[in-house]
Amino acid sequence: MSSEDKFALSLEDIPSETAVFPLSNSLLFPNAVQALHIFEPRYITMVENALQNHRCISMALLKPGYESDYYDSPEIYSTACLGRIIDQRRLSDNRFQIALQGVTAVDLNNELQDRNEFRTFAISARTFEGDLSSSQELSFRNQFYELLETYFYLQSGLKTDPKSLCADMSFAVLLDNLCFLIPLDTVHKMELLRCSRSSERCFLFQNFLELEIDKMKRLAKNSSSSSGGGPGPFYPRGGGSGGDPVVH
């Protein structure tokens, strides 16, 4: 039995309240796994409390302008992702390294005051419907593979084979992990998490990824023009300049 199976959580067992761990630049998605290094005293207490109970923490996204209120109660988006600790390691200086696996998107209904050093909210799971047929899922999967091959080629100059890398993933796991891993801006990430149907999440993700690819192509073209028309960093190994590609 894997650690993911051991600590699996059904939707019926979702707690009615959890600690909330807010970050400025990372948003967890269902089925994805976030590695976290916990060092602030209040969040060390948060992890200890979770491990003694249901092992659940909701990861939320800080709203812009949080810096001036970071150590108090800065504003966060009302949609978060419930995660469950599937692995943890306590370090010698009392810090934690944990792996948090996304379970489901949740609404943060109201904050429970004066209970802990960390923030705690009443939560409720958001409805999500897998509304695509198997043939529709296959069509989206193949479109994603093509887009990802282009995306990583523009990013690093290296050829990749997303199809073979992701072949063992179910469609739901693939989609959620792509939404989690591709570095879109936080507004787009929040739109994806708030989707209520897999078809909606697919269309949005495809659109956002196509926009990112267009942006990367424009940047590469401008960089090539400004440097006298030479090959950009996305050229394959052994291409025009004969040099190694730049890997970001």
C-alpha positions as a printed NumPy array, in Angstrom:
array([[  0.   ,   0.   ,   0.   ],
       [  1.461,   3.374,  -0.998],
       [  1.555,   6.352,   1.359],
       [ -1.058,   8.012,  -0.856],
       [ -3.425,   5.036,  -0.384],
       [ -2.703,   4.831,   3.334],
       [ -3.7  ,   8.446,   3.884],
       [ -6.467,   8.669,   1.263],
       [ -9.461,  10.765,   2.251],
       [-12.949,  10.308,   0.832],
       [-15.175,  13.324,   0.235],
       [-17.52 ,  12.021,   2.932],
       [-14.703,  12.292,   5.493],
       [-13.74 ,  15.888,   4.77 ],
       [-13.489,  17.818,   8.057],
       [-15.758,  20.772,   8.728],
       [-12.835,  23.012,   9.693],
       [ -9.104,  23.1  ,   9.032],
       [ -6.045,  25.197,   9.536],
       [ -5.308,  27.426,   6.551],
       [ -1.771,  27.824,   5.233],
       [ -1.597,  30.884,   2.949],
       [  1.088,  31.353,   0.325],
       [  1.647,  34.149,  -2.176],
       [  2.778,  32.158,  -5.194],
       [  1.642,  28.551,  -4.958],
       [ -1.815,  27.022,  -5.178],
       [ -2.415,  23.333,  -4.583],
       [ -4.785,  21.325,  -6.805],
       [ -6.587,  18.039,  -6.153],
       [ -4.404,  14.993,  -6.934],
       [ -1.207,  17.09 ,  -6.904],
       [  1.445,  16.847,  -4.188],
       [  3.097,  19.952,  -2.721],
       [  6.385,  19.644,  -0.838],
       [  6.611,  22.207,   1.967],
       [  9.389,  23.323,   4.302],
       [  7.749,  24.556,   7.512],
       [  9.847,  26.803,   9.751],
       [  7.651,  29.553,  11.237],
       [  6.661,  28.647,  14.832],
       [  2.926,  29.155,  14.195],
       [  3.001,  26.826,  11.198],
       [  5.08 ,  24.23 ,  13.06 ],
       [  2.227,  24.198,  15.606],
       [ -0.237,  23.962,  12.705],
       [  1.463,  20.822,  11.371],
       [  1.671,  19.249,  14.825],
       [ -2.036,  19.856,  15.345],
       [ -2.924,  18.38 ,  11.951],
       [ -0.838,  15.264,  12.571],
       [ -2.647,  14.676,  15.854],
       [ -6.063,  14.914,  14.159],
       [ -7.178,  14.442,  10.54 ],
       [ -3.82 ,  15.363,   8.912],
       [ -5.615,  18.02 ,   6.835],
       [ -4.547,  21.572,   5.983],
       [ -6.161,  23.905,   3.457],
       [ -3.729,  25.775,   1.225],
       [ -4.935,  29.263,   0.34 ],
       [ -3.663,  32.061,  -1.857],
       [ -2.803,  35.469,  -0.451],
       [ -4.371,  38.455,  -2.177],
       [ -2.113,  41.234,  -3.546],
       [ -0.983,  43.688,  -0.876],
       [ -0.598,  41.027,   1.809],
       [  2.935,  42.107,   2.732],
       [  2.001,  44.829,   5.22 ],
       [ -0.244,  42.437,   7.161],
       [  1.635,  39.157,   6.687],
       [  2.156,  38.362,  10.38 ],
       [ -1.444,  39.154,  11.304],
       [ -4.437,  38.248,   9.115],
       [ -3.851,  39.305,   5.504],
       [ -6.662,  38.88 ,   2.988],
       [ -6.842,  35.521,   1.223],
       [ -8.992,  34.191,  -1.606],
       [-12.149,  32.453,  -0.405],
       [-11.449,  29.325,  -2.479],
       [ -8.641,  27.047,  -1.313],
       [ -7.521,  23.448,  -1.786],
       [ -7.834,  20.949,   1.023],
       [ -4.716,  18.833,   1.341],
       [ -3.771,  15.837,   3.46 ],
       [ -0.288,  15.216,   4.856],
       [  0.94 ,  11.977,   3.272],
       [  4.554,  12.216,   4.443],
       [  6.444,  14.228,   7.023],
       [  9.91 ,  14.523,   8.481],
       [ 10.778,  16.46 ,  11.607],
       [ 14.197,  18.055,  11.321],
       [ 16.696,  18.455,  14.142],
       [ 16.014,  22.19 ,  14.577],
       [ 12.243,  21.603,  15.016],
       [ 11.327,  22.422,  11.435],
       [  9.17 ,  20.141,   9.292],
       [  9.356,  18.858,   5.769],
       [  5.95 ,  17.627,   4.651],
       [  4.234,  16.39 ,   1.504],
       [  0.662,  17.641,   1.145],
       [ -1.604,  15.865,  -1.34 ],
       [ -4.543,  17.821,  -2.745],
       [ -7.987,  16.354,  -2.041],
       [-10.595,  18.841,  -3.279],
       [-11.287,  22.531,  -3.77 ],
       [-13.056,  24.055,  -0.764],
       [-14.779,  27.274,   0.192],
       [-13.482,  29.079,   3.273],
       [-16.797,  29.975,   4.871],
       [-15.791,  31.882,   7.985],
       [-12.723,  32.312,  10.125],
       [-12.797,  30.851,  13.619],
       [-11.337,  33.466,  15.937],
       [ -8.914,  33.265,  18.885],
       [ -8.418,  29.526,  18.8  ],
       [ -4.844,  28.941,  17.645],
       [ -1.651,  30.725,  16.69 ],
       [ -2.466,  29.823,  13.089],
       [ -5.656,  30.68 ,  11.207],
       [ -8.565,  28.225,  11.158],
       [-11.628,  28.313,   8.909],
       [-14.892,  26.452,   8.597],
       [-14.803,  24.838,   5.158],
       [-17.101,  23.113,   2.682],
       [-16.155,  21.096,  -0.398],
       [-16.913,  22.64 ,  -3.761],
       [-18.882,  20.593,  -6.267],
       [-16.839,  19.239,  -9.163],
       [-18.233,  17.129, -11.997],
       [-16.227,  14.942, -14.345],
       [-18.474,  15.573, -17.339],
       [-16.288,  14.451, -20.248],
       [-16.725,  11.184, -22.143],
       [-13.718,   8.898, -22.565],
       [-13.352,   9.999, -26.205],
       [-13.43 ,  13.679, -25.18 ],
       [-10.807,  13.011, -22.507],
       [ -8.583,  11.312, -25.065],
       [ -8.957,  14.263, -27.439],
       [ -7.98 ,  16.757, -24.727],
       [ -5.129,  14.532, -23.579],
       [ -3.609,  14.478, -27.071],
       [ -4.031,  18.239, -27.458],
       [ -2.296,  18.781, -24.121],
       [  0.609,  16.535, -25.169],
       [  1.16 ,  18.619, -28.302],
       [  0.989,  21.889, -26.396],
       [  3.321,  20.624, -23.672],
       [  5.891,  19.468, -26.221],
       [  5.905,  22.981, -27.712],
       [  5.908,  24.655, -24.298],
       [  8.924,  22.743, -22.958],
       [ 10.784,  23.108, -26.258],
       [ 10.391,  26.887, -26.099],
       [ 11.3  ,  26.895, -22.428],
       [ 14.467,  24.777, -22.58 ],
       [ 15.36 ,  23.978, -26.167],
       [ 14.977,  20.272, -25.419],
       [ 12.652,  17.794, -27.056],
       [ 10.344,  16.043, -24.601],
       [  7.809,  13.262, -24.886],
       [  4.899,  14.215, -22.581],
       [  2.848,  11.265, -23.819],
       [  5.274,   8.663, -22.473],
       [  5.89 ,  10.637, -19.267],
       [  2.176,  10.881, -18.46 ],
       [  0.865,   7.631, -19.941],
       [  0.157,   6.03 , -16.55 ],
       [ -1.867,   8.985, -15.226],
       [ -5.639,   9.003, -15.227],
       [ -7.104,  11.976, -17.043],
       [ -8.239,  13.651, -13.795],
       [ -4.768,  13.299, -12.263],
       [ -3.101,  14.571, -15.446],
       [ -5.321,  17.639, -15.686],
       [ -4.961,  18.613, -12.033],
       [ -1.197,  18.147, -12.062],
       [ -0.827,  20.25 , -15.204],
       [ -2.868,  23.032, -13.596],
       [ -0.626,  22.771, -10.539],
       [  2.761,  22.509, -12.241],
       [  2.594,  24.903, -15.213],
       [  3.634,  28.353, -13.868],
       [  0.576,  30.414, -14.77 ],
       [ -0.201,  33.648, -12.947],
       [ -2.191,  33.385,  -9.728],
       [ -5.403,  34.839, -11.204],
       [ -5.486,  32.105, -13.848],
       [ -4.654,  29.448, -11.255],
       [ -7.576,  30.563,  -9.111],
       [ -9.918,  30.459, -12.122],
       [ -8.851,  26.877, -12.778],
       [ -9.346,  25.778,  -9.175],
       [-12.816,  27.329,  -9.063],
       [-14.069,  25.402, -12.104],
       [-17.065,  23.196, -11.359],
       [-16.658,  20.801, -14.32 ],
       [-13.723,  19.052, -15.922],
       [-14.745,  20.361, -19.371],
       [-14.533,  23.936, -18.077],
       [-11.127,  23.29 , -16.498],
       [ -9.866,  21.708, -19.727],
       [-10.959,  24.588, -21.963],
       [ -9.515,  27.18 , -19.593],
       [ -6.216,  25.364, -19.141],
       [ -5.814,  24.868, -22.882],
       [ -6.53 ,  28.56 , -23.491],
       [ -4.105,  29.706, -20.778],
       [ -1.342,  27.395, -22.024],
       [ -1.802,  28.577, -25.616],
       [ -1.49 ,  32.185, -24.408],
       [  1.723,  31.293, -22.557],
       [  3.144,  29.65 , -25.67 ],
       [  2.28 ,  32.693, -27.8  ],
       [  4.   ,  34.912, -25.255],
       [  7.109,  32.72 , -25.254],
       [  7.244,  32.763, -29.069],
       [  7.051,  36.568, -29.124],
       [  9.807,  36.843, -26.53 ],
       [ 11.989,  34.4  , -28.449],
       [ 11.416,  36.302, -31.69 ],
       [ 12.254,  39.641, -30.081],
       [ 15.348,  38.18 , -28.458],
       [ 16.468,  36.727, -31.784],
       [ 15.916,  40.043, -33.598],
       [ 17.769,  42.097, -31.009],
       [ 20.773,  39.772, -31.138],
       [ 21.194,  40.023, -34.899],
       [ 18.947,  37.179, -35.967],
       [ 20.881,  34.322, -34.384],
       [ 19.191,  31.252, -32.961],
       [ 17.256,  31.702, -29.731],
       [ 17.598,  29.504, -26.649],
       [ 14.881,  27.171, -27.908],
       [ 16.991,  25.804, -30.773],
       [ 17.789,  22.096, -30.468],
       [ 21.206,  20.764, -29.516],
       [ 23.506,  20.928, -32.491],
       [ 21.404,  23.641, -34.158],
       [ 22.594,  26.704, -36.038],
       [ 25.104,  27.98 , -33.472],
       [ 26.479,  24.537, -32.671],
       [ 26.266,  25.315, -28.953],
       [ 24.324,  23.763, -26.111],
       [ 20.802,  25.064, -25.517],
       [ 20.099,  27.269, -22.568],
       [ 18.232,  25.284, -19.927],
       [ 16.12 ,  27.358, -17.542]])
